[in-house]
Amino acid sequence: MKKIKFPAKNRGHADFDWLKANYSFSFARYFDPDRLSFGALRVLNDDFIAPAKGFPKHSHKNMEIITIPLEGKLKHEDSTGNAGVIERGEVQVMSAGTGIYHSEKNPDPDQRLNLLQIWISPKEKEIEPRYDQKKFEVKKNEFQCLVSPISQSNNETLGIHQNAYLYNLTIETHKELKYQLNDKIHGVFLFMIEGEIELANQNLSSRDAMEISETPEFNIKANKESKLICIEVPLK
């Protein structure tokens, strides 16, 4: 197994007053030549958006974009005519394809918004833009698939145009689970939301991350109740 730990404090940061952003990979003004991507995973931003603020309309192209609110609500509008609000427990996917414009705002006048925005390079380019969202009920002590390849997606998951998977895990104290990769040539980017786990003799806590590759499986043990996501992507 090859593993690389990334402590939360070593992430890139930006403070725009209304937006406090934390970057797992090079993004915008933050550039680290050693942190450009992990295979098909290009972006994982941990954003905190002030009440009644947000991103004005902007464009994306040829990217699979996954948005996960952790706290507060997100109001979305895009050029395909989709509009709505998502909140904790829901996941949004958007295939930018040939090009899409959208805006993202915190509609609450009092409460901040915290969200994860994840970009995955698509398997196919110049596809027709699409949008979807789904609410998920939390399942404890199991890897709960939220996002899968569009060819495999059904009523249980959201689909994207890449052979990639995103799992949510809420694991109770002292529980231990085994993660088995869907493809041996894939790798997993594990991102801690909260809690503390042990993985391959290393401890990870809130907002720490780890790249895992060259193994078909690995075990996660919870030192305390923890929430995390596993993003499995092709590495080439």
C-alpha positions in Angstrom: 0.0 0.0 0.0 1.1 3.5 -0.8 -0.2 6.2 1.4 0.4 9.9 1.8 -1.1 11.9 4.7 -2.1 15.5 4.3 -2.7 17.3 7.6 -5.5 19.9 7.6 -3.1 22.7 8.5 -1.0 22.1 5.3 -3.9 22.9 3.0 -4.0 26.0 0.9 -6.0 28.9 2.3 -7.8 32.0 1.0 -9.7 34.6 2.9 -12.0 37.0 1.0 -14.0 38.1 4.0 -17.3 36.6 2.7 -15.5 33.4 1.7 -12.9 31.4 3.7 -11.6 28.7 1.5 -9.4 25.6 2.2 -7.8 23.9 -0.8 -6.6 20.3 -0.9 -5.2 20.9 -4.4 -3.9 23.9 -6.4 -6.7 26.3 -7.1 -7.1 30.0 -8.0 -4.3 31.9 -6.4 -3.0 28.9 -4.4 -0.5 26.9 -6.4 1.6 24.0 -5.3 3.3 22.1 -8.1 3.2 18.9 -6.0 -0.5 19.3 -5.4 -2.1 19.5 -8.8 -4.5 16.5 -8.7 -4.9 12.9 -7.5 -5.6 11.0 -10.7 -9.0 12.2 -12.0 -9.7 14.2 -8.8 -8.8 17.8 -9.6 -10.4 19.8 -6.8 -11.6 19.4 -3.2 -12.4 22.8 -1.7 -13.7 23.2 1.9 -15.5 26.5 1.7 -17.2 28.7 4.4 -19.5 31.3 2.9 -20.9 34.2 5.0 -24.7 34.7 5.3 -26.4 36.2 2.2 -23.2 35.9 0.2 -21.9 33.7 -2.6 -20.4 33.1 -6.0 -22.0 35.2 -8.8 -22.8 33.6 -12.1 -19.6 32.0 -13.6 -18.8 29.3 -16.2 -17.5 25.7 -16.1 -16.6 23.3 -19.0 -15.7 19.6 -19.2 -15.8 18.9 -15.5 -17.9 16.7 -13.2 -18.7 18.9 -10.2 -20.0 17.5 -6.9 -21.2 19.7 -4.1 -21.9 18.5 -0.5 -23.3 21.0 2.1 -22.0 20.2 5.6 -23.7 23.2 7.3 -26.4 25.6 6.2 -28.1 25.9 2.8 -27.0 26.5 -0.8 -29.1 28.2 -3.5 -28.2 27.1 -7.0 -29.2 28.5 -10.4 -27.8 27.6 -13.8 -28.1 28.2 -17.5 -29.9 24.9 -18.1 -32.9 26.2 -16.1 -32.3 24.3 -12.9 -32.8 26.2 -9.7 -33.2 25.2 -6.1 -31.8 24.9 -2.6 -29.8 22.0 -1.2 -28.8 21.5 2.4 -27.0 19.1 4.7 -27.9 15.5 3.8 -28.2 16.3 0.1 -25.7 16.0 -2.7 -25.6 17.9 -6.0 -23.9 16.8 -9.2 -23.4 18.8 -12.3 -21.8 17.8 -15.6 -20.4 21.0 -17.2 -19.7 19.3 -20.5 -19.9 21.8 -23.4 -20.3 24.6 -21.0 -22.6 25.8 -18.2 -23.1 29.0 -16.2 -24.3 28.9 -12.6 -24.4 30.8 -9.4 -24.1 29.5 -5.8 -25.2 31.6 -2.9 -26.0 31.3 0.8 -29.6 32.3 1.0 -29.7 32.5 4.8 -29.3 36.0 6.3 -28.0 34.7 9.6 -26.3 31.3 9.2 -23.0 30.6 7.5 -22.7 27.9 4.8 -20.0 25.2 4.8 -19.7 23.0 1.7 -17.3 20.7 0.0 -16.9 21.2 -3.7 -15.3 18.4 -5.6 -14.2 18.4 -9.3 -13.5 15.2 -11.2 -12.2 15.2 -14.7 -14.7 13.5 -17.0 -14.1 10.3 -19.0 -15.8 12.0 -22.0 -15.6 15.6 -23.0 -18.0 17.9 -24.8 -21.1 16.1 -23.4 -24.4 17.8 -22.9 -24.6 19.6 -19.6 -26.7 18.0 -16.9 -27.7 18.6 -13.3 -29.1 16.3 -10.5 -29.5 16.3 -6.7 -30.5 13.8 -4.2 -31.2 13.6 -0.4 -29.5 10.7 1.4 -30.5 9.2 4.8 -27.4 8.6 6.9 -26.4 4.9 7.2 -24.0 4.2 10.0 -21.1 1.8 9.9 -21.2 1.2 6.2 -19.7 2.7 3.1 -22.7 4.5 1.6 -22.3 5.2 -2.1 -23.4 8.7 -3.0 -21.9 9.0 -6.5 -21.0 6.4 -9.1 -20.3 6.1 -12.8 -23.5 7.2 -14.7 -23.7 3.7 -16.3 -24.1 2.2 -12.8 -26.2 4.9 -11.2 -29.7 4.2 -10.2 -32.2 5.5 -7.6 -29.7 4.9 -4.9 -26.8 7.0 -6.3 -26.0 10.1 -8.4 -24.2 9.5 -11.7 -21.1 11.2 -13.2 -19.3 10.7 -16.5 -16.2 9.1 -15.0 -15.4 5.7 -13.5 -15.3 7.2 -10.1 -17.1 6.7 -6.8 -17.8 8.8 -3.7 -18.7 7.1 -0.5 -19.9 8.6 2.8 -18.9 6.9 6.0 -20.3 7.6 9.5 -18.6 5.2 11.8 -19.1 4.7 15.5 -16.4 4.6 18.1 -14.2 1.4 18.1 -15.9 0.1 14.9 -13.6 -1.2 12.2 -14.5 -1.5 8.5 -12.8 -2.7 5.3 -12.9 -0.6 2.1 -12.5 -2.7 -1.1 -11.7 -0.8 -4.3 -13.9 -1.2 -7.3 -10.9 -1.4 -9.6 -7.3 -2.3 -8.7 -5.9 0.6 -10.8 -7.9 3.1 -8.8 -6.8 5.1 -5.8 -8.8 6.6 -2.9 -8.6 10.2 -1.6 -9.9 10.0 2.0 -11.1 13.3 3.6 -12.0 13.5 7.2 -15.0 15.7 8.1 -14.9 15.2 11.8 -13.8 12.6 14.4 -10.6 10.5 14.5 -9.7 7.3 12.7 -6.7 5.0 12.4 -5.6 3.8 9.0 -2.4 1.8 8.3 -1.0 2.8 11.7 -1.6 6.5 11.2 -4.3 8.7 12.9 -6.4 11.2 10.9 -8.6 13.8 12.5 -10.9 16.6 11.4 -10.1 17.9 7.9 -7.0 15.7 7.5 -6.7 13.7 4.3 -4.9 10.7 2.9 -4.1 9.5 -0.6 -4.2 5.7 -0.8 -3.1 3.6 -3.8 -1.4 0.4 -4.8 -3.7 -1.7 -2.7 -7.1 -3.5 -3.4 -8.4 -2.8 0.1 -7.7 -1.1 3.5 -9.1 -1.0 7.0 -10.5 2.0 8.9 -10.8 1.9 12.6 -12.7 4.7 14.5 -11.0 6.0 17.7 -14.1 8.1 18.1 -17.3 8.6 16.1 -16.2 10.0 12.8 -17.6 11.3 9.5 -15.5 11.1 6.3 -15.7 10.7 2.6 -13.8 8.3 0.3 -13.3 9.5 -3.3 -12.2 6.6 -5.6 -10.8 7.6 -8.9 -8.8 6.4 -11.8 -5.1 7.3 -11.4 -4.3 7.4 -15.1 
